[in-house]
Amino acid sequence: MSTWLMAAGALPFILLGALHFRMTVVDLKAPQKFAPAKPGLLEELQNTRMNFRKDLKNFWLTYLGFHFSHSIGLMFYGAVVMYCALVRPDIFGDMTVRLAIVIVGASYVFMARMFWFIIPLIGSLVGVSLIAIGMAMRF
């Protein structure tokens, strides 16, 4: 039962990451989901770059790149937890691994609360809660 709870807790991270990835791909062709609501701002973002380096792409592409890396991070985190739960449950015997997994999941809850909106907050909260409950039942 604990193994399945941990695996179920990984699912919201994988699904949210995949959805985020898909919306980012769509925005490469037709900016809509992550495009600014203020008229004209998208064009400004596409016509400017960050001061960080002169060889950077425009700000809009840099912004989409951050969305891609965020999506991949969510899916990777979920996949690692899922793999550990279903294939290598023995790895949860290590307290450092358990702490790291819960801290990363909790950090997504914190970021969702501080910077994002309700859907990632609920998904992250449900996911990390299931993972933590599964771990508590196991050890």
Backbone hydrogen bonds in HBPLUS format (Angstrom, degrees):
<---DONOR---> <-ACCEPTOR-->    atom                        ^
c    i                          cat <-CA-CA->   ^        H-A-AA   ^      H-
h    n   atom  resd res      DA  || num        DHA   H-A  angle D-A-AA Bond
n    s   type  num  typ     dist DA aas  dist angle  dist       angle   num
A0005-LEU N   A0001-MET O   3.00 MM   4  6.32 147.8  2.11 148.4 157.8     1
A0006-MET N   A0002-SER O   3.03 MM   4  6.30 160.6  2.07 150.4 154.6     2
A0007-ALA N   A0003-THR O   2.98 MM   4  6.23 158.7  2.03 146.9 153.3     3
A0008-ALA N   A0004-TRP O   2.82 MM   4  5.93 155.6  1.88 142.0 149.2     4
A0009-GLY N   A0005-LEU O   2.88 MM   4  6.08 143.2  2.01 141.1 151.5     5
A0010-ALA N   A0006-MET O   3.14 MM   4  6.48 131.0  2.40 138.0 150.0     6
A0010-ALA N   A0007-ALA O   3.11 MM   3  5.17 134.9  2.32  96.6 108.9     7
A0011-LEU N   A0008-ALA O   3.21 MM   3  5.30 133.1  2.45  96.8 108.7     8
A0014-ILE N   A0010-ALA O   3.14 MM   4  6.46 160.0  2.19 154.8 161.0     9
A0015-LEU N   A0011-LEU O   2.83 MM   4  5.98 174.0  1.83 167.7 168.9    10
A0016-LEU N   A0012-PRO O   2.86 MM   4  5.84 163.1  1.89 142.9 148.5    11
A0017-GLY N   A0013-PHE O   2.94 MM   4  5.91 155.5  2.00 139.8 147.3    12
A0018-ALA N   A0014-ILE O   2.89 MM   4  6.07 156.4  1.95 147.6 154.3    13
A0019-LEU N   A0015-LEU O   2.91 MM   4  6.08 161.4  1.94 150.9 155.9    14
A0020-HIS N   A0016-LEU O   2.92 MM   4  6.02 160.2  1.96 145.5 151.4    15
A0021-PHE N   A0017-GLY O   2.87 MM   4  6.03 154.2  1.94 144.8 152.2    16
A0022-ARG N   A0018-ALA O   2.92 MM   4  6.15 161.1  1.96 148.5 153.2    17
A0023-MET N   A0019-LEU O   2.98 MM   4  6.25 163.6  2.00 152.5 156.5    18
A0024-THR N   A0020-HIS O   3.01 MM   4  6.20 147.4  2.12 143.0 152.1    19
A0025-VAL N   A0021-PHE O   2.94 MM   4  6.27 155.5  2.00 152.5 158.9    20
A0026-VAL N   A0022-ARG O   3.02 MM   4  6.31 163.3  2.05 153.2 157.2    21
A0027-ASP N   A0023-MET O   3.03 MM   4  6.21 149.9  2.12 139.1 147.3    22
A0028-LEU N   A0025-VAL O   3.09 MM   3  5.29 146.0  2.21 102.1 112.1    23
A0029-LYS N   A0026-VAL O   3.18 MM   3  5.70 133.1  2.41 109.9 119.4    24
A0030-ALA N   A0026-VAL O   3.00 MM   4  6.16 175.3  2.00 164.0 162.4    25
A0041-LEU N   A0038-LYS O   3.20 MM   3  5.76 161.1  2.24 131.1 136.5    26
A0044-GLU N   A0040-GLY O   3.22 MM   4  6.53 152.0  2.31 142.7 150.4    27
A0045-LEU N   A0041-LEU O   2.88 MM   4  6.18 156.5  1.93 152.5 158.8    28
A0046-GLN N   A0042-LEU O   2.91 MM   4  6.20 147.6  2.02 149.1 158.4    29
A0047-ASN N   A0043-GLU O   3.07 MM   4  6.21 121.4  2.43 134.9 149.2    30
A0047-ASN N   A0044-GLU O   3.10 MM   3  5.07 141.7  2.25  96.2 107.5    31
A0060-TRP N   A0045-LEU O   3.20 MM  15  5.08 144.7  2.34 116.0 113.7    32
A0059-PHE N   A0048-THR O   2.67 MM  11  5.80 153.6  1.73 153.8 153.6    33
A0062-THR N   A0058-ASN O   3.03 MM   4  6.29 158.3  2.08 154.6 161.6    34
A0063-TYR N   A0059-PHE O   2.87 MM   4  6.01 156.6  1.92 147.6 153.9    35
A0064-LEU N   A0060-TRP O   2.94 MM   4  6.27 153.5  2.02 146.7 153.8    36
A0065-GLY N   A0061-LEU O   2.87 MM   4  6.08 149.1  1.96 142.8 151.7    37
A0066-PHE N   A0062-THR O   3.07 MM   4  6.46 146.5  2.18 145.4 153.5    38
A0067-HIS N   A0063-TYR O   3.16 MM   4  6.53 148.7  2.26 140.8 149.4    39
A0067-HIS N   A0064-LEU O   3.03 MM   3  4.91 114.2  2.48  90.8 107.1    40
A0068-PHE N   A0064-LEU O   2.87 MM   4  6.26 152.5  1.94 151.6 159.2    41
A0069-SER N   A0065-GLY O   2.98 MM   4  6.25 165.8  2.00 151.3 154.6    42
A0070-HIS N   A0066-PHE O   2.92 MM   4  6.05 154.1  1.99 145.1 152.6    43
A0071-SER N   A0067-HIS O   2.95 MM   4  6.13 159.1  2.00 146.7 152.2    44
A0072-ILE N   A0068-PHE O   2.95 MM   4  6.21 164.3  1.98 155.5 159.3    45
A0073-GLY N   A0069-SER O   2.93 MM   4  6.06 153.3  2.00 142.9 150.5    46
A0074-LEU N   A0070-HIS O   3.02 MM   4  6.31 157.8  2.07 151.4 156.2    47
A0075-MET N   A0071-SER O   3.01 MM   4  6.29 167.3  2.03 154.1 157.3    48
A0076-PHE N   A0072-ILE O   2.82 MM   4  5.91 156.7  1.87 148.4 155.5    49
A0077-TYR N   A0073-GLY O   2.92 MM   4  6.04 164.6  1.95 148.1 152.4    50
A0078-GLY N   A0074-LEU O   3.01 MM   4  6.21 170.5  2.02 151.8 154.5    51
A0079-ALA N   A0075-MET O   2.85 MM   4  5.98 154.4  1.91 144.5 152.3    52
A0080-VAL N   A0076-PHE O   2.86 MM   4  6.06 158.2  1.90 154.2 159.4    53
A0081-VAL N   A0077-TYR O   3.04 MM   4  6.30 167.8  2.05 155.6 158.6    54
A0082-MET N   A0078-GLY O   2.89 MM   4  6.02 161.0  1.92 147.3 153.4    55
A0083-TYR N   A0079-ALA O   2.82 MM   4  5.95 163.4  1.84 148.4 153.2    56
A0084-CYS N   A0080-VAL O   2.89 MM   4  6.06 170.0  1.90 153.0 156.0    57
A0085-ALA N   A0081-VAL O   2.89 MM   4  6.01 157.8  1.93 148.9 155.4    58
A0086-LEU N   A0082-MET O   2.95 MM   4  6.08 164.8  1.97 154.6 158.0    59
A0087-VAL N   A0083-TYR O   2.72 MM   4  5.38 159.3  1.76 150.6 157.3    60
A0088-ARG N   A0083-TYR O   3.27 MM   5  6.65 149.7  2.37 139.7 145.6    61
A0091-ILE N   A0088-ARG O   3.01 MM   3  5.82 161.5  2.05 126.0 130.3    62
A0092-PHE N   A0089-PRO O   3.12 MM   3  5.73 155.8  2.18 114.1 120.4    63
A0093-GLY N   A0090-ASP O   2.99 MM   3  5.60 162.4  2.02 117.2 121.8    64
A0094-ASP N   A0091-ILE O   3.21 MM   3  5.96 168.6  2.23 117.1 120.4    65
A0097-VAL N   A0094-ASP O   3.12 MM   3  5.41 120.8  2.49 103.9 117.3    66
A0098-ARG N   A0094-ASP O   3.12 MM   4  6.50 164.3  2.15 154.8 159.1    67
A0099-LEU N   A0095-MET O   2.88 MM   4  6.07 165.6  1.90 152.4 156.3    68
A0100-ALA N   A0096-THR O   2.91 MM   4  6.04 163.6  1.94 147.3 152.3    69
A0101-ILE N   A0097-VAL O   2.97 MM   4  6.14 165.6  1.99 155.6 158.9    70
A0102-VAL N   A0098-ARG O   3.08 MM   4  6.27 164.0  2.11 151.1 155.3    71
A0103-ILE N   A0099-LEU O   2.80 MM   4  5.92 161.8  1.83 155.9 161.7    72
A0104-VAL N   A0100-ALA O   2.94 MM   4  6.07 164.2  1.96 151.1 154.9    73
A0105-GLY N   A0101-ILE O   3.11 MM   4  6.23 166.1  2.13 144.4 148.7    74
A0106-ALA N   A0102-VAL O   2.79 MM   4  5.93 159.8  1.83 149.7 155.9    75
A0107-SER N   A0103-ILE O   2.84 MM   4  6.00 140.4  2.00 141.1 151.9    76
A0107-SER N   A0104-VAL O   3.14 MM   3  5.04 122.2  2.49  91.4 106.3    77
A0108-TYR N   A0104-VAL O   3.21 MM   4  6.61 144.0  2.35 145.6 153.9    78
A0108-TYR N   A0105-GLY O   3.17 MM   3  5.31 126.7  2.47  97.4 110.3    79
A0109-VAL N   A0105-GLY O   3.24 MM   4  6.66 148.1  2.35 141.5 150.2    80
A0110-PHE N   A0106-ALA O   2.91 MM   4  6.23 161.5  1.95 150.6 155.1    81
A0111-MET N   A0107-SER O   2.86 MM   4  6.09 165.7  1.88 148.8 152.6    82
A0112-ALA N   A0108-TYR O   2.89 MM   4  5.96 158.9  1.94 143.9 150.2    83
A0113-ARG N   A0109-VAL O   2.96 MM   4  6.16 156.6  2.01 149.1 155.6    84
A0114-MET N   A0110-PHE O   2.91 MM   4  6.12 156.9  1.96 152.1 158.7    85
A0115-PHE N   A0111-MET O   2.74 MM   4  5.58 165.7  1.76 153.1 157.3    86
A0116-TRP N   A0112-ALA O   3.17 MM   4  4.60 141.6  2.32 110.2 120.4    87
A0121-LEU N   A0117-PHE O   3.35 MM   4  6.45 151.6  2.44 146.7 154.4    88
A0122-ILE N   A0118-ILE O   2.87 MM   4  6.05 168.2  1.88 160.0 161.2    89
A0123-GLY N   A0119-ILE O   2.95 MM   4  6.09 171.5  1.96 155.9 158.8    90
A0124-SER N   A0120-PRO O   2.90 MM   4  5.81 163.0  1.93 141.0 146.1    91
A0125-LEU N   A0121-LEU O   2.92 MM   4  5.97 159.2  1.97 146.4 153.1    92
A0126-VAL N   A0122-ILE O   2.86 MM   4  5.99 165.8  1.88 155.7 159.2    93
A0127-GLY N   A0123-GLY O   2.91 MM   4  5.99 164.0  1.94 145.6 150.9    94
A0128-VAL N   A0124-SER O   2.90 MM   4  5.99 177.4  1.90 155.3 156.0    95
A0129-SER N   A0125-LEU O   3.03 MM   4  5.92 147.8  2.14 137.1 146.6    96
A0130-LEU N   A0126-VAL O   2.97 MM   4  6.16 163.3  2.00 153.4 157.0    97
A0131-ILE N   A0127-GLY O   3.03 MM   4  6.26 161.4  2.07 151.0 156.7    98
A0132-ALA N   A0128-VAL O   2.92 MM   4  6.01 165.6  1.94 145.4 149.4    99
A0133-ILE N   A0129-SER O   2.85 MM   4  6.01 160.6  1.89 151.5 157.2   100
A0134-GLY N   A0130-LEU O   2.87 MM   4  5.99 162.3  1.90 147.1 152.6   101
A0135-MET N   A0131-ILE O   2.93 MM   4  6.19 155.6  1.99 148.7 155.7   102
A0136-ALA N   A0132-ALA O   2.88 MM   4  6.09 158.1  1.93 146.7 153.0   103
A0137-MET N   A0133-ILE O   2.89 MM   4  6.15 151.1  1.98 150.3 157.9   104
A0138-ARG N   A0134-GLY O   3.09 MM   4  6.22 142.2  2.24 139.3 149.3   105
A0138-ARG N   A0135-MET O   3.14 MM   3  5.07 122.8  2.48  92.8 107.4   106
A0139-PHE N   A0135-MET O   3.00 MM   4  6.21 154.8  2.06 155.2 160.3   107
